[in-house]
């Protein structure tokens, strides 16, 4: 098979990777409630078809289920997130929850696994502690983020929810997404960041995957063009950096009583200007897209009449 054909098959798999097979049309008799049914699951109690006596396979399934490796497992969801992050997250937001491992649980499991790897490899000793001569609250926060990678990465990515909601609100795919959906988007992306940071302990080059996966996920999820996704993501990153500076400035004011009030207000004004400017551009882009689609529909309606 030629390389171009393989690429097209891979692209088709990214957009629609699943084909659910129905088990032999029964009727099946449910081993739990005795109901006769056709399909994969009993409509009365929900037990799967084909449940019989306990075998070695049953034992293995119960052991793997403890670690999230059952059907629609964490490994399967991670595989989907690595190769088709935006499409996979979009399916979850659209209501296809059965095909995904619970995202918050996945983030927790990956954080635990990350800490275990750090302890076994001895990398915990290499974590820099930001200790100054004076005890500083920022040092405590930084150390907590390093020692709690799951909550730490999630806390940092949560700052991207608001700019994503504003700048990608009029996207061709998943328009007018809600703030709770933005939370789940960042939970999925936090899981990716923890997963790619596990080998990062051996190679710092894995840090380059972070902006790549953000771009890939946002482009697949929202459907903007290359440049449309890129400049919006750049604005989100800019807002994230300024928000982080505001966060640090607030702690400087509360604990060290430094005069940073003017800096905080100026930073908030800059964030508001970036979001307003980006939203206005997105609104104009959406209007042009709707006009193009309407003119295309009119052309398609006129063409058959001209043939007749």
MOVENCOR-V85672 format. One record per pair of residues at least 12 apart in sequence whose ideal C-beta (glycine too) atoms are under 8 Angstrom apart, sorted by the first residue. I is the first residue (numbers start at 1). J is the second residue. D is the distance in Angstrom with one decimal. If there is no record, write none. Layout:
<<I:J:D> <I:J:D>>
//
This chain:
<<13:84:7.8> <14:83:6.7> <14:84:4.2> <14:87:5.7> <14:220:7.6> <15:84:7.8> <15:87:6.0> <17:80:7.2> <17:84:7.0> <18:99:6.3> <22:39:6.1> <22:40:6.2> <23:39:7.2> <23:40:5.4> <23:49:5.4> <23:50:6.7> <25:38:5.2> <26:38:4.5> <26:39:7.6> <26:49:7.2> <28:42:7.6> <28:49:4.5> <28:50:7.3> <30:42:4.1> <30:44:6.9> <30:45:6.5> <30:47:5.7> <30:49:7.9> <31:47:6.9> <31:51:4.9> <31:52:7.0> <32:45:5.0> <32:47:4.4> <32:51:7.5> <33:45:4.6> <33:47:7.5> <37:49:7.6> <67:109:7.5> <68:101:6.2> <68:105:6.9> <68:106:7.2> <68:109:5.5> <72:98:6.6> <72:99:6.0> <72:100:6.7> <72:101:6.1> <73:101:6.1> <74:101:4.6> <74:105:7.9> <74:106:5.2> <74:109:6.0> <74:110:8.0> <76:101:7.1> <77:100:5.3> <77:101:4.0> <77:106:6.1> <78:106:7.5> <78:191:7.4> <78:195:6.2> <80:100:7.7> <81:188:6.4> <81:191:6.7> <81:192:5.5> <81:195:7.8> <82:192:7.4> <82:195:7.7> <84:220:6.7> <85:188:7.2> <85:189:7.6> <85:192:6.5> <85:213:6.1> <85:216:5.8> <85:217:3.9> <85:220:6.6> <85:221:7.9> <86:216:6.5> <86:217:4.5> <86:218:6.6> <86:219:6.3> <86:220:2.4> <86:221:3.6> <86:222:7.5> <87:220:5.1> <87:221:7.5> <88:100:7.1> <88:188:7.7> <89:184:7.6> <89:185:5.9> <89:188:5.0> <89:217:6.4> <89:221:5.6> <90:173:6.8> <90:174:6.1> <90:220:7.2> <90:221:5.0> <92:184:6.9> <92:188:7.5> <93:174:6.5> <93:177:7.0> <93:181:5.2> <93:184:6.8> <93:185:7.5> <94:174:8.0> <103:184:5.9> <103:187:4.6> <103:188:5.4> <103:191:6.8> <104:187:6.0> <106:191:5.3> <107:150:5.5> <107:154:6.6> <107:187:5.6> <107:190:5.6> <107:191:4.9> <107:194:7.2> <108:150:6.1> <110:150:6.9> <110:191:5.5> <110:194:4.6> <110:195:5.9> <111:148:7.4> <111:149:5.3> <111:150:2.7> <111:151:7.5> <111:194:6.1> <112:150:7.8> <113:198:7.5> <114:149:5.2> <114:150:7.6> <114:194:5.5> <114:197:7.0> <114:198:5.9> <115:149:7.0> <117:198:5.8> <117:201:7.6> <118:201:7.4> <121:201:6.6> <123:201:5.1> <127:146:5.1> <127:147:7.3> <128:146:7.8> <129:143:5.8> <130:142:4.8> <130:143:6.6> <136:255:7.7> <137:251:5.3> <137:254:7.9> <137:255:4.8> <138:248:6.3> <138:251:6.0> <138:252:7.9> <141:251:7.5> <149:194:5.8> <149:197:7.2> <150:190:7.4> <150:194:6.5> <153:190:4.7> <153:193:5.2> <153:194:6.0> <154:186:6.9> <154:187:6.7> <154:190:4.6> <156:240:7.9> <156:244:7.8> <157:186:4.2> <157:189:6.0> <157:190:5.2> <157:193:7.4> <158:183:7.4> <158:186:5.9> <159:239:7.6> <159:240:5.0> <159:243:4.6> <159:244:6.8> <160:186:6.2> <160:236:5.4> <160:239:7.8> <160:240:5.5> <161:179:6.3> <161:182:4.1> <161:183:6.3> <161:185:7.8> <161:186:6.0> <162:179:7.8> <162:182:7.9> <162:239:7.5> <162:275:7.7> <163:235:6.4> <163:236:4.2> <163:239:4.2> <163:240:7.2> <163:274:7.8> <163:275:6.2> <163:278:7.9> <164:182:5.5> <164:185:7.1> <164:218:7.8> <164:236:5.9> <165:177:7.0> <165:178:7.8> <165:179:5.7> <165:182:5.3> <166:275:4.6> <166:278:6.8> <166:279:5.4> <167:232:4.5> <167:235:5.8> <167:236:6.4> <167:275:7.0> <167:278:4.5> <167:279:6.7> <167:282:6.3> <168:218:7.0> <168:222:4.9> <168:224:7.6> <168:232:6.2> <168:282:7.7> <169:279:7.2> <169:282:7.0> <170:282:4.8> <170:283:6.2> <170:285:7.4> <170:286:4.3> <171:221:8.0> <171:222:3.6> <171:223:5.8> <171:224:6.0> <172:222:7.1> <172:223:3.9> <172:224:6.9> <172:289:6.9> <173:221:6.6> <173:222:5.5> <173:223:3.5> <174:221:6.1> <174:222:6.0> <174:223:7.8> <185:217:7.8> <185:221:7.3> <188:217:7.7> <189:213:7.1> <189:214:6.7> <189:217:6.2> <192:213:5.3> <192:217:7.7> <193:210:6.1> <193:213:7.7> <196:209:4.9> <196:210:7.2> <196:213:7.3> <211:233:7.9> <214:233:6.2> <215:229:6.2> <215:230:6.9> <215:233:6.0> <218:232:7.5> <218:233:5.9> <228:285:7.1> <232:278:6.5> <232:282:7.6> <235:274:5.5> <235:275:7.7> <235:278:5.0> <238:274:6.1> <239:271:5.3> <239:274:5.9> <239:275:6.9> <242:267:5.1> <242:270:6.0> <242:271:5.5> <243:271:6.9> <245:263:8.0> <245:267:6.2> <246:264:5.6> <246:267:5.0> <246:268:6.9> <249:263:5.6> <249:264:5.4> <249:267:7.5> <250:264:6.8>>
//
